[in-house]
Amino acid sequence: MEISDMIKPENLVYGKPALLTDNVMHYCPGCSHGTVHKLIAEVIEDMGIQDKTIGISPVGCSVFAYNYIDIDWQEAAHGRAPALATATKRLCPDKYVFTYQGDGDLASIGTAEIIHACSRGENIVVIFINNGIYGMTGGQMAPTTLLGMKTSTTPYGRDAKLNGFPLKITEMLAALDGTAYISRQSVHTAAAARKAKNAIRKGFEYSSKGVGLSFIEIVSTCNSGWKLSPVEANKWMVEHMFAKYPVGDIKDVLK
Amino acid sequence: MAFKGTIVIDKQRCKGCSVCIENCPNKCISLSKGVNSKGYRYAELSSDGCIGCASCAIVCPDSVISVYRVKI
């Protein structure tokens, strides 16, 4: 069979989700943000909740997330996305509300907001992109930076005596009673991306059941900040990040 | 039952990150010799081993890959 005979709409098995806009993403080549955006768009499309979903975009590289997924969005001040999501969900309880935050946004400046949103058990979904670095501002050390990891503010590697230890915020939040579903996933392979999509879908389903906050951490890469090629960054993530941030479900109250 | 597939890549949007090349189980994607209008070498199908598994498209951060599959 010729290739031109195969390229027909009835043979299409996978393509760009209709919810993703035609804007070219501003992310660096190989950035995990694009993959996670696509998974969120697919979940919203599969569940048919485009007109009922409100996203809260953070400050960071993903600040322009509202340009890429065709749903309603709000833009929060740095780290304040869970507070904005709380207000949105309480005012519009029939909507699906999710925040999309990086590790500099969620685990550093927004620590108080996320801990109290989890403690209150707000029925929102939090997508947490953890790449262990401040990507947008030039690769500075983040709370989640691994020990020994070189960044522009820790050029000799993160030292526990000087800079403290990496913050395992996902495990911290799992200890709170208000959280319903806590999972850590990654998107470096097709299998991992499928699992991450299932976790995101579960989060959205739990938020409509009113059982508490769903928190999905995506261990991801920042190849520009890590000074590696996208493929090497994925390998580095598997070798080093997974040792500190093992993937899998951490908490599920309905199981 | 066997499958045969092919992929269509939006060359102008591809940033040449090579994540799809690493994820292709049959190693049938490679980077082009030429560049697109942004100066990136883009991914292209380089052999006919494609089975339409969509692994490349799922991991593509810029969603530039469409996958077609037929039973043979």
Contacts between the chains, C-beta under 8 A, distances in Angstrom:
chain1	res1	chain2	res2	distance
A	1	B	4	6.3
A	1	B	70	6.5
A	1	B	72	6.6
A	3	B	6	4.8
A	3	B	48	8.0
A	6	B	4	7.1
A	6	B	5	7.1
A	6	B	6	5.0
A	6	B	68	4.7
A	6	B	69	7.6
A	6	B	70	5.4
A	7	B	6	6.6
A	7	B	8	6.2
A	7	B	68	5.4
A	8	B	68	7.2
A	11	B	68	4.3
A	11	B	69	6.1
A	11	B	70	5.4
A	12	B	66	6.3
A	12	B	67	7.2
A	12	B	68	5.7
A	13	B	5	7.6
A	13	B	52	5.9
A	13	B	54	5.9
A	13	B	67	5.1
A	13	B	68	6.7
A	13	B	69	4.6
A	14	B	54	3.9
A	14	B	57	4.6
A	14	B	58	7.0
A	14	B	65	7.7
A	14	B	66	7.0
A	14	B	67	4.2
A	15	B	57	7.3
A	15	B	66	4.1
A	15	B	67	7.1
A	16	B	63	4.2
A	16	B	64	7.6
A	16	B	66	7.1
A	17	B	63	7.3
A	20	B	63	5.7
A	24	B	13	5.8
A	24	B	62	7.5
A	25	B	61	7.3
A	25	B	62	5.7
A	27	B	61	6.7
A	27	B	62	8.0
A	28	B	15	7.8
A	29	B	15	3.6
A	29	B	16	6.1
A	29	B	17	3.9
A	29	B	40	7.0
A	29	B	61	7.8
A	30	B	15	7.4
A	30	B	17	3.2
A	30	B	18	7.3
A	30	B	19	5.4
A	30	B	61	6.1
A	31	B	61	5.6
A	32	B	61	6.8
A	33	B	61	7.1
A	34	B	60	7.7
A	34	B	61	3.0
A	34	B	62	5.3
A	34	B	63	7.0
A	35	B	58	8.0
A	35	B	59	6.2
A	35	B	60	7.4
A	35	B	61	4.8
A	38	B	60	7.9
A	38	B	61	7.7
A	38	B	63	5.2
A	187	B	59	6.9
A	188	B	19	7.8
A	188	B	59	7.3
A	189	B	23	5.9
A	189	B	55	7.7
A	189	B	59	6.6
A	190	B	23	5.7
A	190	B	53	7.7
A	190	B	54	7.4
A	190	B	55	3.8
A	190	B	56	8.0
A	190	B	58	4.4
A	190	B	59	5.6
A	193	B	58	5.0
A	193	B	59	5.8
A	194	B	58	6.9
A	229	B	18	7.3
A	230	B	17	4.1
A	230	B	18	6.2
A	230	B	19	5.5
A	231	B	17	7.8
A	231	B	18	5.3
A	231	B	19	6.5
A	231	B	21	7.7
A	231	B	22	5.0
A	234	B	19	6.9
A	234	B	22	7.2
